[in-house]
């Protein structure tokens, strides 16, 4: 049952990605090449999407534009002739500006109605999209923040690489409820080498205060991926999109530090004959949260004979014990807490 649910989640995400790529102009074959294991499920769905897009795309032909212009000129000439027959010369000269003003107004309304309102009035036309959710930018990073964001790598094709540098420019959390607000912030550490955070290892890239709320989705915006194989060759690592989303509901509660581990993985598609392609994907199952109560300020702990009070030259704090593995997180504070480096170990 769990495997079926996972495959369904993956298929939903892949379909969303492929629809976005088709709307940007990519071909069906490109999507099939990236997901060969899902071709049977993707092919009928994506062909239907492509057919619908082609049917409802409307661009007037040059011939249609020419015919419409001829009809308009003929109607304008006929109107002018009738007015000349009904009115004396003086009245016709006096009313000439009004004729042009009326004709211009009619033409403007016709153009707007035909080209602007046609898609909305046709049955089955595109439905107006709702406005995007508002964005609330989180405060600046803080060592005493209530939220920690970490990156990890689920081992797949990472063993082929000497290094995989992923550059992350923005992190987003979607709040649940009617507001639907996105809390977004920039990571302190913008580049992570996934070869250094395989399996249970993680790298902290941001710590600070975010609004206490329930959240339903997490996204990271990836600006660049650079992979170097163990042979020394640099290869392209594709992204489903620059903004990677996962649906993972979690809660940030008062008096609690919440750590969220966002798991990425590099997978290989294809074979040696056709060429191996590498793809960077988010891993929903391996991503998750851990919570730890916030200790009262001024309370110093002793660990390994060293005090954790501010001002100590080197202090080691046990912050999280993740329920998703038997790993723990350590934080090393050096030179009066002015430098912070986070790492995981087994």
C-alpha positions as CSV (number, residue, x, y, z in Angstrom):
1,X,0.0,0.0,0.0
2,X,2.8,2.4,0.9
3,X,4.6,1.7,-2.4
4,X,1.4,2.4,-4.4
5,X,0.9,5.7,-2.6
6,X,4.5,6.7,-3.2
7,X,4.2,5.9,-7.0
8,X,1.0,7.9,-7.1
9,X,2.6,10.9,-5.5
10,X,5.6,10.6,-7.9
11,X,3.3,10.4,-10.9
12,X,1.3,13.4,-9.8
13,X,4.4,15.4,-9.4
14,X,5.8,14.2,-12.8
15,X,2.6,15.1,-14.6
16,X,2.6,18.6,-13.1
17,X,6.2,19.0,-14.2
18,X,5.6,17.8,-17.7
19,X,2.5,20.0,-18.2
20,X,4.6,23.0,-17.2
21,X,7.4,22.0,-19.7
22,X,4.9,21.5,-22.5
23,X,3.4,24.9,-21.9
24,X,7.0,26.3,-22.1
25,X,7.4,24.7,-25.6
26,X,9.1,21.4,-24.8
27,X,8.2,18.2,-26.6
28,X,6.5,15.1,-25.3
29,X,9.6,13.1,-26.2
30,X,11.8,15.2,-23.9
31,X,9.5,14.3,-20.9
32,X,9.3,10.6,-21.9
33,X,13.1,10.5,-22.1
34,X,13.5,11.9,-18.5
35,X,10.9,9.4,-17.1
36,X,11.1,6.2,-19.1
37,X,9.6,4.2,-16.2
38,X,6.3,6.2,-16.4
39,X,5.8,6.4,-20.2
40,X,2.7,4.2,-20.2
41,X,1.0,6.4,-17.7
42,X,2.2,9.7,-19.0
43,X,1.7,9.2,-22.8
44,X,-2.2,9.3,-23.0
45,X,-2.4,12.1,-20.4
46,X,0.3,14.4,-22.0
47,X,-1.1,13.8,-25.5
48,X,-4.5,14.9,-24.3
49,X,-2.9,18.1,-22.8
50,X,-1.0,18.8,-26.1
51,X,-4.2,18.3,-28.2
52,X,-6.2,20.6,-26.0
53,X,-3.6,23.3,-26.1
54,X,-3.4,23.1,-30.0
55,X,-7.2,23.2,-30.3
56,X,-7.7,26.2,-28.1
57,X,-4.8,28.2,-29.3
58,X,-6.1,31.0,-31.6
59,X,-4.1,33.2,-33.9
60,X,-6.0,35.0,-36.7
61,X,-4.6,34.3,-40.2
62,X,-3.4,37.2,-42.4
63,X,-6.2,36.4,-44.8
64,X,-8.8,36.8,-42.0
65,X,-7.3,40.1,-41.0
66,X,-7.4,41.3,-44.6
67,X,-11.1,40.3,-45.1
68,X,-12.1,42.0,-41.9
69,X,-10.4,45.2,-42.9
70,X,-12.1,45.2,-46.3
71,X,-15.5,44.7,-44.7
72,X,-14.9,47.6,-42.3
73,X,-13.9,49.9,-45.1
74,X,-16.9,48.9,-47.2
75,X,-19.2,49.5,-44.2
76,X,-17.6,52.9,-43.6
77,X,-18.0,54.0,-47.2
78,X,-21.7,52.9,-47.2
79,X,-22.3,54.9,-44.0
80,X,-20.7,57.9,-45.6
81,X,-22.8,57.6,-48.7
82,X,-26.1,57.4,-46.8
83,X,-25.2,60.5,-44.7
84,X,-24.5,62.4,-47.9
85,X,-27.9,61.5,-49.3
86,X,-29.8,62.5,-46.2
87,X,-28.0,65.7,-45.2
88,X,-27.2,69.0,-47.1
89,X,-23.6,69.8,-47.9
90,X,-23.2,72.2,-44.9
91,X,-24.6,69.7,-42.4
92,X,-22.4,66.9,-43.9
93,X,-19.3,69.0,-43.5
94,X,-20.2,70.0,-39.9
95,X,-20.9,66.3,-38.9
96,X,-17.8,64.8,-40.5
97,X,-15.7,64.7,-37.2
98,X,-18.5,62.9,-35.4
99,X,-18.7,60.2,-38.1
100,X,-15.0,59.4,-37.6
101,X,-15.4,59.4,-33.9
102,X,-18.3,57.0,-34.0
103,X,-16.5,54.7,-36.5
104,X,-13.3,54.7,-34.3
105,X,-15.3,53.8,-31.2
106,X,-17.2,51.0,-33.0
107,X,-13.9,49.6,-34.4
108,X,-12.2,49.7,-30.9
109,X,-15.1,47.8,-29.3
110,X,-15.2,45.2,-32.1
111,X,-11.4,44.5,-31.8
112,X,-11.5,44.2,-28.0
113,X,-14.5,42.0,-28.1
114,X,-13.2,39.7,-30.8
115,X,-9.6,39.2,-29.7
116,X,-9.8,39.9,-26.0
117,X,-13.1,38.4,-24.9
118,X,-13.2,35.5,-27.4
119,X,-11.4,32.9,-25.2
120,X,-13.5,33.7,-22.2
121,X,-16.8,33.5,-24.1
122,X,-16.1,30.3,-25.9
123,X,-17.4,27.1,-24.1
124,X,-14.5,25.2,-22.6
125,X,-12.2,28.3,-22.8
126,X,-9.6,29.0,-20.2
127,X,-10.8,29.6,-16.7
128,X,-9.5,32.8,-15.0
129,X,-6.7,31.9,-12.7
130,X,-6.9,33.0,-9.0
131,X,-4.4,35.6,-7.8
132,X,-1.2,34.1,-6.4
133,X,-0.9,33.7,-2.6
134,X,0.7,36.6,-0.8
135,X,4.3,36.4,0.3
136,X,5.5,37.3,3.8
137,X,9.3,37.6,4.0
138,X,10.7,36.1,7.2
139,X,13.0,38.1,9.5
140,X,16.8,38.0,9.2
141,X,18.6,34.8,10.3
142,X,19.1,34.4,14.0
143,X,21.1,31.9,16.1
144,X,18.2,31.7,18.5
145,X,15.5,31.2,15.8
146,X,12.6,28.8,16.1
147,X,13.2,27.2,12.7
148,X,16.2,25.4,11.1
149,X,16.4,24.4,7.4
150,X,18.8,21.5,6.4
151,X,19.7,19.8,3.1
152,X,20.5,16.1,2.7
153,X,21.0,13.6,-0.2
154,X,19.2,10.3,-0.6
155,X,21.8,8.0,-2.1
156,X,21.0,7.0,-5.7
157,X,23.5,8.0,-8.5
158,X,25.5,10.3,-6.2
159,X,28.3,7.6,-6.1
160,X,29.1,8.5,-9.8
161,X,30.1,12.0,-8.8
162,X,33.2,13.7,-7.3
163,X,31.0,16.7,-6.4
164,X,27.5,18.0,-7.0
165,X,27.2,21.7,-6.1
166,X,23.6,22.8,-5.8
167,X,23.0,26.6,-5.6
168,X,19.8,27.6,-3.7
169,X,18.6,31.2,-3.9
170,X,15.3,31.0,-2.0
171,X,13.3,28.9,0.4
172,X,9.5,29.0,0.8
173,X,7.0,27.6,3.3
174,X,3.2,27.6,2.4
175,X,1.0,28.3,5.4
176,X,-2.2,26.3,5.7
177,X,-5.6,27.9,6.2
178,X,-7.6,30.6,4.4
179,X,-4.6,33.0,4.2
180,X,-2.5,30.7,2.0
181,X,0.6,32.9,2.7
182,X,4.1,32.0,1.5
183,X,6.9,32.6,4.0
184,X,10.0,33.1,1.9
185,X,13.7,33.7,2.9
186,X,17.1,33.5,1.4
187,X,19.5,30.9,2.8
188,X,22.7,31.9,4.6
189,X,24.6,29.1,2.9
190,X,23.7,29.3,-0.8
191,X,25.7,26.3,-2.1
192,X,25.7,22.7,-0.9
193,X,27.8,19.8,-2.2
194,X,25.5,16.8,-2.1
195,X,28.4,14.4,-2.0
196,X,29.1,15.6,1.5
197,X,25.6,15.1,2.8
198,X,24.8,11.5,1.7
199,X,22.5,9.3,3.7
200,X,22.1,10.5,7.3
201,X,24.4,13.5,6.9
202,X,22.9,17.0,6.6
203,X,24.0,20.6,6.1
204,X,22.3,23.5,7.8
205,X,21.7,26.4,5.4
206,X,19.4,28.7,7.4
207,X,18.3,29.4,11.0
208,X,15.9,32.1,12.1
209,X,12.4,33.0,13.3
210,X,9.3,32.2,11.1
211,X,5.7,32.7,12.1
212,X,4.2,30.1,14.3
213,X,1.7,28.2,12.2
214,X,0.9,25.0,10.3
215,X,2.5,24.6,6.9
216,X,1.6,22.3,4.0
217,X,4.3,22.7,1.4
218,X,8.0,23.5,1.2
219,X,9.9,24.8,-1.8
220,X,13.5,25.6,-2.7
221,X,14.5,27.7,-5.7
222,X,17.6,26.2,-7.4
223,X,19.6,28.7,-9.5
224,X,22.3,26.3,-10.6
225,X,23.5,22.7,-10.4
226,X,27.1,21.7,-11.3
227,X,28.1,18.0,-11.4
228,X,31.7,16.7,-11.7
229,X,32.0,12.9,-12.3
230,X,34.7,10.9,-10.7
231,X,36.4,10.8,-14.1
232,X,36.7,14.6,-14.0
233,X,34.1,15.2,-16.6
234,X,31.5,17.9,-16.0
235,X,27.9,16.7,-16.9
236,X,24.6,18.4,-17.1
237,X,22.2,17.6,-14.2
238,X,18.6,18.5,-15.2
239,X,15.9,20.0,-13.0
240,X,12.2,19.2,-13.2
241,X,11.8,23.0,-12.7
242,X,13.8,25.7,-11.0
243,X,11.4,25.7,-8.1
244,X,11.2,22.3,-6.4
245,X,8.1,21.6,-4.3
246,X,7.3,18.9,-1.8
247,X,4.0,18.5,0.2
248,X,4.9,17.7,3.8
249,X,2.6,19.2,6.4
250,X,4.2,20.2,9.7
251,X,3.7,22.6,12.6
252,X,5.8,25.3,14.1
253,X,4.7,25.6,17.7
254,X,5.5,28.1,20.5
255,X,8.6,27.4,22.7
256,X,9.9,24.8,20.2
257,X,12.7,24.7,17.7
258,X,11.6,22.9,14.5
259,X,14.2,21.6,12.1
260,X,13.2,20.6,8.5
261,X,15.4,18.4,6.5
262,X,14.8,18.8,2.7
263,X,16.1,15.7,1.0
264,X,17.4,15.8,-2.6
265,X,18.6,13.0,-4.8
266,X,20.4,12.6,-8.1
267,X,19.0,9.8,-10.3
268,X,20.4,8.4,-13.6
269,X,18.1,7.7,-16.6
270,X,18.9,6.0,-19.9
271,X,21.8,3.6,-20.6
272,X,25.3,3.7,-22.0
273,X,24.2,3.2,-25.6
274,X,21.6,6.0,-25.7
275,X,23.5,8.1,-23.1
276,X,23.0,8.5,-19.4
277,X,21.1,11.6,-18.2
278,X,21.2,12.8,-14.6
279,X,18.2,14.4,-12.9
280,X,18.0,16.2,-9.5
281,X,14.7,15.5,-7.7
282,X,13.2,16.2,-4.3
283,X,12.6,13.1,-2.0
284,X,9.3,13.5,-0.1
285,X,9.6,10.3,1.9
286,X,13.1,11.1,3.2
287,X,12.2,14.7,4.0
288,X,10.8,15.6,7.4
289,X,10.8,17.6,10.6
290,X,12.2,17.2,14.1
291,X,11.2,19.3,17.2
292,X,13.0,20.3,20.3
293,X,11.8,22.5,23.2
294,X,13.5,25.8,23.6
295,X,15.4,26.0,26.8
296,X,15.1,29.0,29.1
297,X,17.7,31.8,28.4
298,X,20.6,31.8,30.9
299,X,20.5,28.1,31.5
300,X,23.9,26.7,30.7
301,X,24.4,23.1,30.0
302,X,27.6,21.1,30.4
303,X,28.6,18.6,27.7
304,X,32.1,17.1,27.6
305,X,33.4,19.4,30.3
306,X,32.6,22.6,28.2
307,X,30.0,25.2,29.0
308,X,27.5,26.2,26.4
309,X,27.0,29.8,27.7
310,X,27.6,32.6,25.2
311,X,31.2,33.7,25.2
312,X,32.7,30.2,25.5
313,X,35.3,29.8,22.7
314,X,34.0,26.4,21.6
315,X,30.8,24.7,22.6
316,X,29.0,21.6,21.3
317,X,25.2,21.4,21.5
318,X,22.9,18.5,20.9
319,X,20.0,20.1,19.1
320,X,17.9,17.5,17.3
321,X,17.3,13.8,17.4
322,X,15.5,13.1,14.2
323,X,12.6,10.6,14.3
324,X,13.4,9.7,10.7
325,X,16.8,8.1,11.5
326,X,19.1,7.2,14.3
327,X,21.2,10.3,13.6
328,X,21.7,13.4,15.7
329,X,22.7,17.0,14.8
330,X,25.7,18.7,16.3
331,X,26.4,22.5,16.1
332,X,29.9,23.8,16.5
333,X,30.1,27.4,17.8
334,X,33.5,29.1,17.4
335,X,34.8,32.5,18.6
336,X,32.0,33.7,20.7
337,X,29.2,32.3,18.6
338,X,30.2,34.4,15.6
339,X,30.7,31.4,13.3
340,X,28.2,28.5,12.9
341,X,28.8,25.3,11.1
342,X,26.3,22.4,11.2
343,X,27.0,18.8,10.3
344,X,25.5,15.3,10.8
345,X,27.3,12.1,11.8
346,X,26.3,8.5,12.4
